Amino acid sequence: MGHESRFFPFRCALLVVALVVGLMVQHIHAQHPTGSIEGLVTDPTGAVIPNATVKLTEVATGRVISLTTNEAGVYIARNLLPGAYKVEIQAPGFQTGVLELTVLVGQVA
């Protein structure tokens, strides 16, 4: 028997463990279906607005998530539970923008 045949059972066991862990990770993700909200905040001329305050309110629970746009005017909220969200955007010198979005599993609103 060569060295390779002695390690065959160990390699098989390692492969089985890797498969089981992979299935467990998929199962965990399946138990928490989420979606995302992403946006770009601009002024009426189309110029981006960095550092704008974005407040997401989950309508069903009232839970609030506060974000700030980056230097490109972008905000991203991931791992959100599906449902309706109220989005309020504020920036100094601008009128507050409000919209409602629906987050769906695996989708970006």
N, C-alpha and C positions, 0 to 999 in steps of 0.2 A: 504494500500500500504506500502510495506517495503522500506527500504533504497535502496536496490538494484534496485528496479523498478524505483525509482526517478532518478537514475544515468544512466539508460539504454540509453536515448537519447544522453546524454553527451558522453558516451562510443562509440556510433555509429558515432557521429560527429567526434570524435577523430580518429576513425579508418578510416573514409573517408579522413580526412586531411592527415593522414599518407600514405594512398594509393596514393593520388594526389602528394604529395611530392616525393614519390618513383618513380612515373612515370615521373615527371619532371626531376629528376636526371638521369634516363635512357635516356630521350630525349636529355639532354645536352651532355651526353657522346656519343650518337649516332651522334651528329652534328660534333664531332671532332674525326674522326677515326684516330688512330695513331698506330705506331708500335715502336719497340725498336732495338737498337744495343747493344750487349753485347760481351765482349771479354776477353781473357786471354793472356797477353803478356809474352812470354818466350824467353829465348835465345836458341841457337842451341842445347844445351845439355838438354833443357827442364826445366831449372831453371827459376822461375818466376822473373819478373823484376818490382819491386815496383817503384813508382814515375816516370814512363814513361809518356811522354806527348802524348796525343791522340787528334788529330784534325779531327773533322768530318765536311765535307763541303757538304752542300746540293747542288747538281749539278745544279738543275733548278734555284735556287735563289742566289747561292753564299754565303748563310748564313753559318757562321762558329760557331761550338760549340767546346770549348776546355775542355778537361777532363784530369785527372791524375789518373793513376792506383793506387789502394790501396796496402797495404802491401802484399797481395796475388797475385798481378799482374793483378787484375780484373778491368775492367771499364764497366760502364753501362750508356747508354743514353736512357731515356724513353720519351714517348710522342712526338715522331718524326713524322712529316708528311710523308705519303707514297712517295716513289720516290727513285732515285739513290743518293747515298752518296759516297764520296771519303773519305777514312780513311787513315790518315798519323800517324805513330807511331814513336816517337823519344825518344832515351835514350842515355845519354853520353856513349861513347865507342862502340856504335852499329850503324850499317848502318840503315838509315831511311827505315821503311817498309811502303808500300803503297798498298792498295787494294780498290776495288769498291764493294759496296754492294747495294742491293735493299731492301728497307724497305716496307713491306706489312702490311696492316691493321690487327691488332691483332696478328702479328707474331714477333718473335725475330730473327734478322739476326745475 
